[in-house]
Amino acid sequence: MTPANVERTSPATDPLEAGRTHSTAVLAIICVSYFMVILDNSIIFTALPSIRAGMDLTDTGLAWVQDAYALLFGGLMLLGARSGDLLGRRRMFLVSLVVFAVASFLVGAAPTGWWLIAARALQGVGAAILAPTSLALLTASFPEGPQRSRAVATYAAVAGIGASAGLVVGGAVTDWVSWRAGFFLNVPIAAAMIWAGLRYLAETPRRPGRFDLIGALAATLGMGALVLGIIESAEVGWADPRTVVALLIGLVLLAALVLNEARAEQPIMPLRLFASRARSGAYAIRLLYLGAMIGFFYFTTQFLQDVLGWSALQAGFGFLPMTVVNFIVALRVPSMTRRLGSPTVLTAGIVLTLAGMAWLSRLTPETEYTLGMALPMVLIGAGQGLAFAPLTSYALVGVEAHDAGAASGVLNTAHQLGMALGLSVLVSIAARVPGTGASARADQVAAALTGSSMLLAAALVVLVALLLTRPANRTSVPGRTDAAAVAPSARPKGTP
């Protein structure tokens, strides 16, 4: 007799067997869908100046176009992964495609700023379900061994290519058609993947359990309130009641999150994951590092277009020194880690990124691209290529098998929420620089990138204090980082 909470399957419809039968189709569906999410997250950067002008958004309003997406993506990712376990991964994967397609259409059709921001938030909901369920379907469809390794490597390559291509594609469609075209493009792609998914993807058995809805909402709303308070401070000041109330609500909700996770039977974020200094340090570094990197993409594209007068397409190509070097270095990280060890590789990555960011923060309207931008971008690309894999291994090492999914989810959550929180801080810093025009914009970008440098310096302090000290090393230094063995969703390359 089949339990009520497990879907009936015959030997002919076993998920693994179906995955082997249609392995090429399954891999294509998963990779194209994930590519769409990664591409869409990159397209937005080169389109930002056009969106601001077309929607008549303030600088803080423009920040919400990115933050709304990142907050929902990060805040609901753990719940998205859990939904696949409890309701079926194929079912939730298809649901996520529907949500993402509808949201993409609404973004492209947005008549006002608030509509655009709300639609971007809905996109974040779809991405929060799609990212973890796509990876889970991949591991369920390919047996452990060479087949799964090749599939995971392909999945990881898609993430890197999508991140880099998005900057160029976003610039091209913005210049040649409209920034809206990049979002409308998702609709037919998602429709094709839904059709293919219904035909080729097999459902996974449901698992018994509960949703930690309170935890997910407390995390999302708490971080959202903090971001709101920080962004509001840029316009009304830190003492204004709107700023103070938003920050207090955020802190109360995050405190409620900790209390809930300590008491929940099946917490969405098990607090035992933070018992290790190395894992806690890795989460904190991820948050700070991505907060800095989102500033790099968000403000540098505006400098290229608003100050240097480049087109959106030229701005997309302008990031190639960073993205190409990032990709090349990331391929070398496994062998470098075997020779030098994770602590050395991670330290070099953060130091190089900090050096490049500090160099880039000296931008002025007279800055020449090759010396003033391309060369520091090379340092930033090399640093990011070095940092992500060992940082991920620190966050996952020593985790019990039953906590592996939660640990990877917390790392991804730190990634997305770090971007949201970091961008709000950097926008607040830039807003403190008065004036309009190219010269003022250059000063604002320089101030924001100085803030990014400070976030990276803080990440370096956390690294030394929690990961490089002897107690952390004894329990958590990975001797080797095998990039193929780490969930690629936890190892983003290129654009955050």
C-alpha positions as a printed NumPy array, in Angstrom:
array([[  0.   ,   0.   ,   0.   ],
       [  1.412,   3.4  ,  -1.01 ],
       [  1.452,   6.053,   1.728],
       [ -0.752,   9.051,   1.053],
       [  2.154,  11.464,   0.991],
       [  4.141,   9.541,  -1.642],
       [  3.173,   9.708,  -5.293],
       [  2.529,   6.352,  -6.932],
       [  5.209,   5.363,  -9.412],
       [  5.673,   2.25 , -11.46 ],
       [  9.072,   0.913, -12.482],
       [  8.494,   2.467, -15.891],
       [  8.012,   5.936, -14.411],
       [ 10.784,   5.888, -11.835],
       [ 12.434,   9.351, -11.868],
       [ 15.964,   8.01 , -12.224],
       [ 14.95 ,   5.641, -15.018],
       [ 13.127,   8.394, -16.842],
       [ 16.114,  10.671, -16.422],
       [ 18.395,   8.062, -17.972],
       [ 16.002,   7.479, -20.866],
       [ 15.783,  11.156, -21.815],
       [ 19.012,  12.418, -20.247],
       [ 19.831,  14.917, -23.006],
       [ 16.344,  16.416, -22.959],
       [ 16.296,  16.579, -19.153],
       [ 19.67 ,  18.329, -19.012],
       [ 18.633,  20.764, -21.745],
       [ 15.38 ,  21.68 , -19.96 ],
       [ 17.126,  22.266, -16.638],
       [ 20.049,  24.21 , -18.104],
       [ 17.97 ,  26.412, -20.414],
       [ 15.606,  27.277, -17.553],
       [ 18.44 ,  28.106, -15.172],
       [ 20.201,  30.044, -17.936],
       [ 17.072,  32.169, -18.311],
       [ 17.169,  33.142, -14.627],
       [ 20.902,  33.903, -14.642],
       [ 20.666,  35.812, -17.923],
       [ 17.75 ,  37.865, -16.648],
       [ 19.611,  38.792, -13.484],
       [ 22.494,  40.125, -15.613],
       [ 20.407,  41.851, -18.289],
       [ 19.094,  44.331, -15.733],
       [ 22.496,  45.908, -15.057],
       [ 23.248,  47.374, -18.484],
       [ 19.605,  48.464, -18.803],
       [ 19.559,  50.447, -15.529],
       [ 20.122,  53.959, -16.966],
       [ 17.45 ,  53.364, -19.626],
       [ 15.02 ,  52.048, -17.015],
       [ 15.636,  55.05 , -14.76 ],
       [ 15.003,  57.482, -17.612],
       [ 12.053,  55.612, -19.104],
       [ 10.256,  55.051, -15.804],
       [ 11.271,  58.401, -14.272],
       [ 12.725,  56.668, -11.208],
       [ 14.822,  58.276,  -8.503],
       [ 18.126,  56.655,  -7.561],
       [ 16.479,  54.975,  -4.572],
       [ 13.565,  53.81 ,  -6.727],
       [ 16.029,  52.316,  -9.185],
       [ 17.705,  50.44 ,  -6.327],
       [ 14.398,  48.757,  -5.542],
       [ 14.254,  47.356,  -9.094],
       [ 17.189,  45.131,  -8.11 ],
       [ 16.528,  44.809,  -4.372],
       [ 12.926,  43.647,  -4.749],
       [ 14.149,  40.732,  -6.858],
       [ 17.099,  39.854,  -4.623],
       [ 15.075,  40.036,  -1.4  ],
       [ 12.381,  37.639,  -2.559],
       [ 14.901,  35.383,  -4.296],
       [ 17.062,  35.097,  -1.197],
       [ 14.338,  35.212,   1.423],
       [ 12.205,  32.477,  -0.141],
       [ 14.9  ,  30.203,  -1.564],
       [ 14.929,  27.883,   1.439],
       [ 11.143,  27.655,   1.273],
       [ 11.378,  27.004,  -2.479],
       [ 13.726,  24.088,  -1.917],
       [ 11.454,  22.718,   0.789],
       [  8.417,  22.975,  -1.483],
       [ 10.101,  20.669,  -3.995],
       [ 10.747,  18.066,  -1.319],
       [  7.192,  18.154,   0.021],
       [  5.111,  18.716,  -3.121],
       [  7.274,  17.172,  -5.849],
       [ 10.229,  18.756,  -7.611],
       [  8.854,  18.46 , -11.138],
       [  5.578,  20.056, -10.106],
       [  7.274,  22.979,  -8.363],
       [  9.794,  23.392, -11.19 ],
       [  6.935,  23.83 , -13.661],
       [  5.119,  26.178, -11.266],
       [  8.275,  28.275, -10.992],
       [  8.481,  28.574, -14.785],
       [  4.874,  29.795, -14.93 ],
       [  5.509,  32.366, -12.176],
       [  8.744,  33.561, -13.774],
       [  7.158,  33.865, -17.235],
       [  4.141,  35.817, -15.958],
       [  6.388,  38.083, -13.893],
       [  8.708,  38.674, -16.86 ],
       [  5.761,  39.716, -19.019],
       [  4.58 ,  42.096, -16.278],
       [  8.081,  43.599, -16.017],
       [  8.205,  44.187, -19.764],
       [  4.717,  45.699, -19.779],
       [  5.215,  47.843, -16.653],
       [  3.587,  51.279, -17.118],
       [  4.847,  52.719, -13.823],
       [  7.733,  52.341, -11.409],
       [  5.744,  50.635,  -8.661],
       [  4.407,  48.082, -11.18 ],
       [  7.955,  47.349, -12.329],
       [  9.223,  46.854,  -8.772],
       [  6.286,  44.596,  -7.847],
       [  6.81 ,  42.503, -10.985],
       [ 10.518,  42.164, -10.199],
       [  9.561,  40.913,  -6.732],
       [  7.31 ,  38.293,  -8.354],
       [ 10.237,  37.29 , -10.564],
       [ 12.225,  36.741,  -7.384],
       [  9.533,  34.358,  -6.113],
       [  9.767,  32.319,  -9.31 ],
       [ 13.569,  32.262,  -9.178],
       [ 13.515,  31.207,  -5.503],
       [ 11.629,  28.051,  -6.493],
       [ 13.341,  27.418,  -9.833],
       [ 16.976,  27.58 ,  -8.691],
       [ 16.864,  24.864,  -5.988],
       [ 14.35 ,  22.598,  -7.753],
       [ 16.33 ,  22.64 , -11.011],
       [ 19.459,  21.434,  -9.249],
       [ 17.498,  18.841,  -7.274],
       [ 15.941,  17.506, -10.495],
       [ 19.373,  17.28 , -12.06 ],
       [ 20.763,  15.165,  -9.212],
       [ 17.638,  12.982,  -9.232],
       [ 17.832,  12.416, -12.988],
       [ 21.486,  11.403, -13.273],
       [ 23.095,   8.533, -11.345],
       [ 26.071,   9.347,  -9.153],
       [ 29.35 ,   9.059, -11.031],
       [ 30.603,  10.338, -14.412],
       [ 27.113,  11.103, -15.771],
       [ 26.2  ,  13.319, -12.847],
       [ 29.624,  14.993, -12.848],
       [ 29.247,  15.911, -16.514],
       [ 25.716,  17.176, -15.93 ],
       [ 26.8  ,  19.282, -12.951],
       [ 29.752,  20.689, -14.916],
       [ 27.384,  21.692, -17.728],
       [ 25.016,  23.296, -15.225],
       [ 27.895,  25.27 , -13.69 ],
       [ 29.126,  26.394, -17.119],
       [ 25.628,  27.647, -17.936],
       [ 25.741,  29.837, -14.814],
       [ 29.027,  31.405, -15.849],
       [ 28.082,  31.902, -19.495],
       [ 24.64 ,  33.271, -18.609],
       [ 26.091,  35.783, -16.174],
       [ 28.602,  37.104, -18.71 ],
       [ 26.272,  36.973, -21.717],
       [ 23.521,  38.805, -19.855],
       [ 25.542,  42.005, -19.683],
       [ 26.062,  42.013, -23.46 ],
       [ 22.561,  40.785, -24.326],
       [ 21.037,  43.384, -22.023],
       [ 23.04 ,  46.106, -23.713],
       [ 22.175,  44.864, -27.192],
       [ 18.4  ,  44.642, -26.707],
       [ 18.375,  47.98 , -24.881],
       [ 20.203,  49.681, -27.748],
       [ 18.496,  47.944, -30.651],
       [ 14.939,  47.444, -29.352],
       [ 14.098,  48.374, -25.756],
       [ 15.054,  47.276, -22.248],
       [ 11.619,  45.654, -22.13 ],
       [ 12.491,  43.204, -24.916],
       [ 14.88 ,  41.237, -22.721],
       [ 12.036,  40.422, -20.339],
       [  9.47 ,  39.62 , -23.014],
       [ 11.98 ,  37.12 , -24.408],
       [ 11.523,  34.98 , -21.279],
       [  7.875,  34.242, -22.081],
       [  8.333,  31.987, -25.157],
       [ 11.429,  30.376, -23.61 ],
       [  9.542,  29.506, -20.428],
       [  6.539,  28.252, -22.432],
       [  8.797,  25.925, -24.425],
       [ 10.429,  24.614, -21.243],
       [  7.029,  24.   , -19.63 ],
       [  5.94 ,  21.959, -22.636],
       [  9.214,  20.008, -22.648],
       [  9.076,  19.532, -18.884],
       [  5.597,  18.042, -19.038],
       [  6.836,  15.606, -21.659],
       [ 10.284,  14.613, -20.415],
       [ 10.615,  15.306, -16.69 ],
       [  9.569,  12.632, -14.212],
       [  8.098,  13.509, -10.838],
       [ 10.064,  12.802,  -7.68 ],
       [  8.427,  11.163,  -4.664],
       [  7.027,  13.51 ,  -2.058],
       [  8.581,  13.512,   1.375],
       [  6.698,  13.969,   4.635],
       [  7.346,  17.217,   6.459],
       [  6.177,  20.722,   7.197],
       [  6.741,  24.174,   5.792],
       [  8.516,  26.605,   8.094],
       [  6.424,  29.451,   6.724],
       [  6.99 ,  31.645,   9.78 ],
       [ 10.745,  31.362,   9.388],
       [ 10.642,  32.196,   5.68 ],
       [  8.381,  35.212,   6.189],
       [ 10.392,  36.511,   9.149],
       [ 13.612,  36.284,   7.145],
       [ 12.171,  37.961,   4.035],
       [ 10.196,  40.703,   5.796],
       [ 12.943,  41.341,   8.338],
       [ 15.607,  41.875,   5.685],
       [ 13.116,  43.859,   3.598],
       [ 12.441,  46.236,   6.493],
       [ 16.17 ,  46.752,   7.059],
       [ 16.71 ,  47.491,   3.363],
       [ 13.741,  49.893,   3.382],
       [ 15.113,  51.723,   6.419],
       [ 18.591,  52.101,   4.934],
       [ 17.281,  53.294,   1.568],
       [ 14.837,  55.714,   3.226],
       [ 17.724,  57.191,   5.234],
       [ 19.249,  58.405,   1.978],
       [ 16.259,  60.69 ,   1.377],
       [ 14.948,  61.597,   4.83 ],
       [ 17.887,  60.992,   7.184],
       [ 18.601,  58.47 ,   9.923],
       [ 16.505,  60.273,  12.564],
       [ 13.306,  60.367,  10.517],
       [ 10.502,  58.204,  12.007],
       [ 10.147,  56.243,   8.742],
       [ 13.785,  55.203,   8.892],
       [ 13.763,  54.404,  12.605],
       [ 10.511,  52.417,  12.482],
       [ 11.602,  50.382,   9.464],
       [ 14.932,  49.497,  11.079],
       [ 13.28 ,  48.562,  14.389],
       [ 10.723,  46.351,  12.636],
       [ 13.535,  44.665,  10.721],
       [ 15.517,  43.915,  13.875],
       [ 12.427,  42.614,  15.694],
       [ 11.531,  40.289,  12.808],
       [ 15.089,  38.942,  12.557],
       [ 15.078,  38.316,  16.309],
       [ 11.762,  36.484,  15.857],
       [ 13.391,  34.432,  13.11 ],
       [ 16.124,  33.239,  15.481],
       [ 13.587,  32.349,  18.187],
       [ 11.384,  30.511,  15.691],
       [ 14.278,  28.511,  14.247],
       [ 15.359,  27.491,  17.743],
       [ 11.905,  26.051,  18.479],
       [ 10.68 ,  24.794,  15.089],
       [ 10.479,  21.03 ,  14.573],
       [ 11.75 ,  21.327,  11.003],
       [ 13.463,  24.736,  10.805],
       [ 14.132,  26.249,   7.427],
       [ 17.497,  27.517,   8.735],
       [ 18.825,  25.129,  11.42 ],
       [ 20.78 ,  27.179,  13.949],
       [ 23.24 ,  24.308,  14.43 ],
       [ 24.741,  25.293,  11.082],
       [ 26.137,  28.396,  12.778],
       [ 27.857,  26.437,  15.561],
       [ 30.998,  26.198,  13.424],
       [ 33.105,  29.363,  13.343],
       [ 34.203,  28.513,   9.823],
       [ 30.66 ,  28.134,   8.48 ],
       [ 29.444,  31.287,  10.236],
       [ 32.45 ,  33.131,   8.86 ],
       [ 31.78 ,  31.837,   5.352],
       [ 28.167,  33.025,   5.487],
       [ 29.237,  36.464,   6.749],
       [ 31.969,  36.793,   4.12 ],
       [ 29.543,  35.772,   1.382],
       [ 27.093,  38.437,   2.492],
       [ 29.76 ,  41.176,   2.641],
       [ 31.47 ,  40.087,  -0.587],
       [ 28.256,  40.04 ,  -2.614],
       [ 27.212,  43.36 ,  -1.105],
       [ 30.432,  44.795,  -2.533],
       [ 30.089,  43.077,  -5.919],
       [ 26.52 ,  44.234,  -6.517],
       [ 27.825,  47.771,  -6.079],
       [ 30.493,  47.108,  -8.691],
       [ 27.974,  46.064, -11.354],
       [ 25.222,  48.5  , -10.374],
       [ 27.358,  51.642, -10.274],
       [ 30.019,  50.871, -12.87 ],
       [ 27.435,  50.441, -15.632],
       [ 26.002,  53.848, -14.728],
       [ 29.467,  55.41 , -14.87 ],
       [ 30.104,  53.95 , -18.313],
       [ 26.807,  55.264, -19.67 ],
       [ 26.076,  58.428, -17.651],
       [ 29.646,  59.759, -17.385],
       [ 31.607,  58.324, -20.314],
       [ 28.589,  58.442, -22.623],
       [ 28.8  ,  54.821, -23.73 ],
       [ 25.781,  53.006, -25.149],
       [ 24.23 ,  50.115, -23.231],
       [ 25.85 ,  47.638, -25.644],
       [ 29.274,  49.229, -25.228],
       [ 28.82 ,  49.076, -21.451],
       [ 28.054,  45.356, -21.683],
       [ 31.274,  44.758, -23.593],
       [ 33.066,  47.014, -21.119],
       [ 32.699,  44.345, -18.421],
       [ 34.452,  41.664, -20.504],
       [ 37.871,  42.123, -18.83 ],
       [ 36.26 ,  41.126, -15.564],
       [ 34.028,  38.307, -16.782],
       [ 36.605,  36.64 , -19.059],
       [ 39.336,  36.634, -16.403],
       [ 36.828,  35.434, -13.806],
       [ 35.893,  32.446, -15.954],
       [ 39.504,  31.503, -16.769],
       [ 40.684,  31.745, -13.159],
       [ 37.704,  29.795, -11.814],
       [ 38.658,  26.852, -14.037],
       [ 42.112,  26.776, -12.387],
       [ 40.879,  26.953,  -8.803],
       [ 40.618,  23.167,  -8.113],
       [ 44.265,  22.558,  -9.037],
       [ 45.418,  25.706,  -7.228],
       [ 43.561,  24.652,  -4.098],
       [ 45.2  ,  21.23 ,  -4.142],
       [ 48.627,  22.875,  -4.271],
       [ 48.112,  25.899,  -2.024],
       [ 45.108,  25.058,   0.172],
       [ 41.769,  26.808,   0.547],
       [ 42.935,  29.454,   3.073],
       [ 45.588,  30.794,   0.693],
       [ 43.344,  30.785,  -2.371],
       [ 40.447,  32.46 ,  -0.542],
       [ 42.695,  35.101,   1.013],
       [ 44.249,  35.88 ,  -2.374],
       [ 40.782,  36.171,  -3.903],
       [ 39.508,  38.691,  -1.379],
       [ 42.752,  40.712,  -1.415],
       [ 42.766,  40.935,  -5.228],
       [ 39.103,  41.954,  -5.291],
       [ 39.748,  44.607,  -2.643],
       [ 42.761,  45.959,  -4.561],
       [ 40.755,  46.179,  -7.788],
       [ 37.77 ,  47.804,  -6.084],
       [ 39.923,  50.384,  -4.291],
       [ 41.609,  51.215,  -7.607],
       [ 38.254,  51.526,  -9.373],
       [ 36.898,  53.788,  -6.624],
       [ 39.249,  56.551,  -7.876],
       [ 37.036,  57.169, -10.933],
       [ 36.667,  60.713, -12.249],
       [ 35.082,  62.082, -15.451],
       [ 38.594,  62.139, -16.946],
       [ 39.305,  58.463, -16.207],
       [ 40.669,  56.596, -19.211],
       [ 39.01 ,  53.206, -19.665],
       [ 42.042,  50.961, -20.198],
       [ 44.129,  52.082, -17.231],
       [ 41.383,  53.337, -14.953],
       [ 38.76 ,  50.62 , -15.478],
       [ 39.868,  47.603, -17.502],
       [ 42.939,  46.861, -15.372],
       [ 41.138,  47.057, -12.006],
       [ 38.373,  44.923, -13.545],
       [ 41.004,  42.266, -14.294],
       [ 41.952,  42.229, -10.602],
       [ 38.302,  42.025,  -9.547],
       [ 37.611,  39.204, -12.003],
       [ 40.645,  37.23 , -10.829],
       [ 39.689,  37.785,  -7.207],
       [ 36.109,  36.62 ,  -7.676],
       [ 37.27 ,  33.613,  -9.673],
       [ 39.55 ,  32.612,  -6.787],
       [ 37.161,  33.348,  -3.931],
       [ 33.9  ,  31.562,  -4.655],
       [ 34.872,  27.879,  -4.694],
       [ 36.925,  27.83 ,  -1.453],
       [ 34.385,  30.085,   0.234],
       [ 31.679,  27.58 ,  -0.685],
       [ 33.722,  24.646,   0.605],
       [ 34.165,  26.408,   3.96 ],
       [ 30.397,  26.887,   4.189],
       [ 29.637,  23.214,   3.49 ],
       [ 32.528,  21.321,   5.081],
       [ 31.666,  19.239,   8.119],
       [ 27.909,  19.449,   7.494],
       [ 25.952,  16.29 ,   8.241],
       [ 24.277,  14.663,   5.243],
       [ 20.777,  15.55 ,   6.454],
       [ 21.793,  19.235,   6.714],
       [ 23.571,  19.485,   3.344],
       [ 20.572,  20.98 ,   1.546],
       [ 19.905,  23.491,   4.313],
       [ 23.583,  24.521,   4.447],
       [ 23.676,  25.12 ,   0.695],
       [ 20.395,  27.007,   0.948],
       [ 21.682,  29.269,   3.724],
       [ 24.757,  30.038,   1.627],
       [ 22.606,  30.971,  -1.379],
       [ 20.361,  33.035,   0.875],
       [ 23.383,  34.93 ,   2.198],
       [ 24.381,  35.495,  -1.443],
       [ 21.076,  37.088,  -2.471],
       [ 20.348,  38.966,   0.763],
       [ 23.918,  40.241,   0.8  ],
       [ 23.252,  41.846,  -2.573],
       [ 20.011,  43.427,  -1.357],
       [ 21.444,  44.751,   1.887],
       [ 24.742,  45.822,   0.318],
       [ 23.048,  47.725,  -2.49 ],
       [ 20.84 ,  49.615,  -0.046],
       [ 23.915,  50.682,   1.949],
       [ 25.834,  51.751,  -1.167],
       [ 22.883,  53.668,  -2.633],
       [ 22.593,  55.477,   0.7  ],
       [ 26.309,  56.374,   0.527],
       [ 26.035,  57.614,  -3.064],
       [ 22.975,  59.714,  -2.21 ],
       [ 25.035,  61.689,   0.293],
       [ 26.992,  63.206,  -2.632],
       [ 25.009,  66.22 ,  -3.9  ],
       [ 24.638,  67.47 ,  -7.436],
       [ 23.508,  66.365, -10.869],
       [ 25.26 ,  65.853, -14.17 ],
       [ 28.225,  63.756, -15.238],
       [ 30.673,  65.17 , -12.692],
       [ 28.331,  64.59 ,  -9.753],
       [ 27.481,  61.109, -11.03 ],
       [ 31.19 ,  60.265, -11.153],
       [ 31.602,  61.421,  -7.544],
       [ 28.58 ,  59.371,  -6.489],
       [ 29.927,  56.246,  -8.207],
       [ 33.355,  56.762,  -6.638],
       [ 31.77 ,  57.121,  -3.188],
       [ 29.714,  53.941,  -3.665],
       [ 32.745,  51.946,  -4.845],
       [ 34.662,  53.22 ,  -1.833],
       [ 31.825,  51.731,   0.211],
       [ 32.259,  48.46 ,  -1.689],
       [ 35.95 ,  48.529,  -0.773],
       [ 35.013,  48.944,   2.886],
       [ 32.693,  45.93 ,   2.689],
       [ 35.54 ,  43.87 ,   1.213],
       [ 37.884,  45.075,   3.951],
       [ 35.298,  43.915,   6.499],
       [ 35.141,  40.534,   4.737],
       [ 38.928,  40.28 ,   5.041],
       [ 38.714,  40.984,   8.782],
       [ 36.089,  38.221,   9.191],
       [ 38.303,  35.861,   7.183],
       [ 41.273,  36.443,   9.465],
       [ 39.23 ,  36.315,  12.668],
       [ 37.07 ,  33.269,  11.991],
       [ 38.57 ,  31.201,   9.172],
       [ 42.334,  31.669,   9.428],
       [ 42.714,  31.389,  13.191],
       [ 43.79 ,  28.036,  14.565],
       [ 40.471,  26.887,  16.129],
       [ 38.688,  27.279,  12.776],
       [ 41.509,  25.611,  10.872],
       [ 41.545,  22.537,  13.072],
       [ 37.931,  21.77 ,  12.342],
       [ 37.108,  23.286,   9.013],
       [ 39.94 ,  23.985,   6.578],
       [ 39.197,  22.002,   3.433],
       [ 42.322,  20.512,   1.975],
       [ 40.797,  20.434,  -1.477],
       [ 37.948,  22.183,  -3.217],
       [ 36.443,  20.07 ,  -5.947],
       [ 34.308,  22.452,  -7.949],
       [ 32.304,  19.651,  -9.496],
       [ 31.35 ,  18.307,  -6.118],
       [ 29.836,  21.536,  -4.844],
       [ 26.311,  22.566,  -5.726],
       [ 26.724,  25.024,  -8.6  ],
       [ 23.835,  27.101,  -7.335],
       [ 26.111,  27.896,  -4.412],
       [ 28.998,  28.801,  -6.704],
       [ 27.812,  31.658,  -8.915],
       [ 30.332,  32.944, -11.407],
       [ 30.455,  36.295, -13.111],
       [ 27.57 ,  38.575, -12.39 ],
       [ 25.924,  38.103,  -8.97 ]])
